[in-house]
């Protein structure tokens, strides 16, 4: 029993008690301490422990590679001007009214969040482009914060490049594609809900003349269509597999020859996952353009810096997962739940995930800490693994933006406050976003109880 209790107590105490000197609140340290303590208590020798580390990181390798190359690709698109082209095109298409402008901004934020796989990075990249426009609509700083927060957060769970779903599927050990197909529906509904909900901020207002688009979509695309080439390449590769079951990485002999040997290398094999490979190709295509090629060093440095924290958490989580499986802890926890009521496990697990997400402001942390144990428990209750992964990703996405502590909200408020030179209340921003957070929580619970 102690081999279960001690690692978990250490994990939660270090992760949630920020008053501990130097390590308090550092989820990376919490995950590593839990892993090492479990290895020691379970009697794993150094060799077995190292192998467990490698195995765990390998289990999450495709998520880690998705984060790394997704961030690099997104940074290249910023240098190329693809995100600006997208925003301006959407503004020209929908921006003749305040509601249309809000919809255009939401779609751009969601696209950026999907490409980056990280809400904070998306909020930072696109936030600079949209804050002044939203201010011209006479929106309050907290209302601007809610739009940026929800748009970026929705992007991090929006398929086809969805870090939240890939992470949950990886932790559960199930094929992500059935989960992604369901997430297309649930996340799109959530996005539509967020957009319509935000329309109340501009009810009865007219579009300021200075914000009226001065070019048509056709004119913008005629001038800047080349900046969208890498994005189009990525979309074509992903949708060809999603809609037509055509995977170029198994059909094109040149790519098969490159990727097949990599599939047998632990951790490195993460780049052979289809979406990751597609992102790498789009990233390489970006270097055909001088504006990206001349900024190679900046792209690499900035892209890796933006995703560094997330990747460190993912590697630490992988180490913990590997040790827990090697020590038999996962199986023991799952067996202990056989006498518990099904509803108690589902509600308790959801509550725990929301609390961790709320306190850390991170769906990555919430899933890494909770789903590692909860997934096997729910499988013991005969819950479909696809629905386990779908529910976990949605509940974690709900928790990360709930009051009183949402890291993304604090970052967004700091960004807006710095640009507008005004104080922005992060709690008000999270309260404005609460209806959307509750939507994702409800969806997550519903699919678990089906």
Secondary structure, DSSP 8 states (H G I E B T S, - for coil): -HHHHHHHHHHHHHHH-TTSTTTTT-HHHHHHHHHHHHHHHHT--HHHHHHHHHHHHHHTHHHHHHHHHHHHHHHHHHHHTHHHHHHHHHHHHHTTSHHHHHHHHHHHHHHHHHHHS-HHHHHHHHHHHHHHHHHHTT--HHHHHHHHHHHHHHHHH-SSS-HHHHHHHHHHT--HHHHHHHHHHHHHHHHHHHHHHHGGGGTT----GGGS-SS-HHHHHHHHGGGGHHHHHHHHHHHHHHHH---HHHH-HHHHHHHHGGGGSTTGGGGGSHHHHHHHHHHHHHTTSHHHHTTHHHHHHHHHHHHHHHHHHHHHHHHHHHHHHHTTHHHHHHHHGGGS-HHHHHHHHHHHHHHHHHHH--HHHHHHHHHHHHHHHHHHTT--HHHHHHHHHHHHHHHTT-SS--HHHHHHHHHHHHHHTS---HHHHHHHHHHHHHHHHHHHHHHHH-
